[in-house]
């Protein structure tokens, strides 16, 4: 599932970040920020207009991501 499909406050683990083209700068930056395989991620909140941006927490850090950026992150729900 994509990060944009994850329900709010539900924990998941990052599976991968999809590259849309070779040497994709946005995908590379997401990985540099910590969106790497096995990291715990959670969607904390969404903005008021078209649910944009998404407030995402990875580790102890929170980021505001556009939905287009968050859609590149594949996650698997964390086992309860």
C-alpha positions as CSV (number, residue, x, y, z in Angstrom):
1,X,0.0,0.0,0.0
2,X,1.1,3.6,-0.5
3,X,1.7,5.9,2.4
4,X,-1.2,8.1,1.2
5,X,-3.6,5.1,1.7
6,X,-2.5,4.5,5.3
7,X,-5.2,5.5,7.8
8,X,-4.2,8.3,10.2
9,X,-2.5,7.1,13.4
10,X,-2.0,3.6,12.1
11,X,1.6,2.4,12.3
12,X,3.3,0.9,9.3
13,X,6.8,-0.1,8.1
14,X,8.5,1.4,5.1
15,X,8.9,-1.1,2.4
16,X,10.5,1.0,-0.4
17,X,10.5,4.4,-2.1
18,X,9.6,4.2,-5.7
19,X,11.9,6.0,-8.3
20,X,9.9,7.5,-11.1
21,X,13.0,8.0,-13.3
22,X,16.7,7.2,-13.1
23,X,18.5,9.2,-10.4
24,X,15.2,10.6,-9.1
25,X,16.0,13.5,-6.8
26,X,12.8,13.4,-4.8
27,X,13.0,9.6,-4.1
28,X,16.7,10.1,-3.1
29,X,15.8,12.9,-0.7
30,X,13.0,10.8,0.9
31,X,15.5,8.1,1.6
32,X,18.0,10.6,3.0
33,X,15.2,11.8,5.4
34,X,14.8,8.3,6.7
35,X,12.2,6.6,4.5
36,X,14.2,3.4,4.2
37,X,13.2,-0.3,4.4
38,X,12.0,-1.3,7.9
39,X,11.5,2.2,9.4
40,X,8.3,2.8,11.4
41,X,6.1,5.5,9.9
42,X,2.8,7.0,10.9
43,X,0.5,9.6,9.2
44,X,-0.3,12.0,12.1
45,X,-2.6,14.5,10.3
46,X,-3.7,15.9,7.0
47,X,-4.2,19.5,5.8
48,X,-7.7,21.0,5.4
49,X,-7.8,21.3,1.6
50,X,-7.7,18.0,-0.3
51,X,-5.9,16.5,2.7
52,X,-2.7,18.2,1.7
53,X,0.0,18.2,3.0
54,X,0.3,15.1,5.1
55,X,2.0,15.3,8.5
56,X,4.1,12.1,8.7
57,X,6.2,10.9,11.6
58,X,9.2,8.7,11.0
59,X,11.1,7.9,14.2
60,X,10.9,11.0,16.3
61,X,10.8,13.4,13.4
62,X,7.8,14.8,11.7
63,X,7.6,16.0,8.1
64,X,5.0,17.7,5.9
65,X,4.8,15.8,2.6
66,X,2.8,16.6,-0.5
67,X,0.5,13.7,-1.4
68,X,2.5,13.2,-4.6
69,X,5.7,12.7,-2.6
70,X,3.9,10.4,0.0
71,X,2.5,8.3,-2.8
72,X,6.0,7.2,-3.7
73,X,6.5,5.6,-0.3
74,X,5.3,1.9,-0.2
75,X,4.5,0.7,3.3
76,X,3.2,-2.5,5.0
77,X,0.9,-2.2,8.0
78,X,2.7,-3.0,11.3
79,X,1.6,-6.3,12.9
80,X,-0.4,-5.6,16.1
